[in-house]
Amino acid sequence: MSDSPPKEPAPSADAPAPSSHVPVAVPQQSARLGVALGFLAQVLQVLRFYSRLPVPVFPFEPAPHGAPDMAAAPPAIALAGAVLGALAGGVLFAASSLGLPPLLAAALAVAALAMMTGAMHEDGLADTADGFWGGTTRERRLEIMRDSRIGSYGAVALMLTLAIRVIAIATIVDRSGALTGVLALIAVAATSRVAGLLPLALLTPARSDGAAASVSAPSLPAMLSGAVVAALLTLAAVYPAVSAGAAAVLAAFVMAYIISRIANAKIGGHTGDVAGAAQQLAEIAMLLVFASVSM
């Protein structure tokens, strides 16, 4: 028996010649693709949660109709919000292109956004206003907030916030043009939805049951990542008015923080309605900043 290794058989005439150009799987590329598809699946999941849009289901989605994991969702929420803002901005631009005055174009854009989202944030604002100022005890406030009927405080809050949003958007269009109005809507929709999560991150649930108690609180790294994504989207949208963009982002999170403090004092925690109210008031804060300057 020979100690020399066996010789490999000679290639047949029909076998392809060996080549150094045969593609080889690269684990890093596959990992990056997996992360990208996972993030895209999260964005699509958030869009279904935050809107009533007919978002198609793709094969790479593990749980397309499940509730988003709020502990990690803020960056995806920023991008999903930008999509909603772009769609509302499309309505604004189309109405302006048809020659409609800025006030009417702005009203149509706000109406489109409310229809796309099922007015979920507006509903939260109305319930929060009714509960916080219609009740005198923590228990009574929570009871009022759970009631589906809208009271005087909620009705006034809705009328005022809708009017302020419409007028602010119309002012932006009048001063800086319809395209700037579209970009402002994208920035506002992205950032205000991340800011609206601040009560969930800072406070414990005010109830042991309900939707807010069943979701995980956004983690600090996820909130920071979401805030960075939202800020970058805002600065890119309003460039070169960088100072206005930075001031608007700051105003959104300051307003959400104020609502969080009020909620802690009124009901000792957060609810889904409080998150909706924080989003609406953060949106208004940003629109007021943009309406106060020429971009």
Secondary structure, 3 states (H helix, E strand, C coil): CCCCCCCCCCCCCCCCCCCCCCCCCCHHHHHHHHHHHHHHHHHHHHHHHHCCCCCCCCCCCCCCCCCCCCCCCHHHHHHHHHHHHHHHHHHHHHHHHCCCCHHHHHHHHHHHHHHHHCCHHHHHHHHHHHHHHHCCCHHHHHHHHHCCCCCHHHHHHHHHHHHHHHHHHHHHHHHHCHHHHHHHHHHHHHHHHHHCCHHHHHCCECCCCCHHHHCCCCCHHHHHHHHHHHHHHHHHHHCCCHHHHHHHHHHHHHHHHHHHHHHHHHHCCECHHHHHHHHHHHHHHHHHHHHCCCC
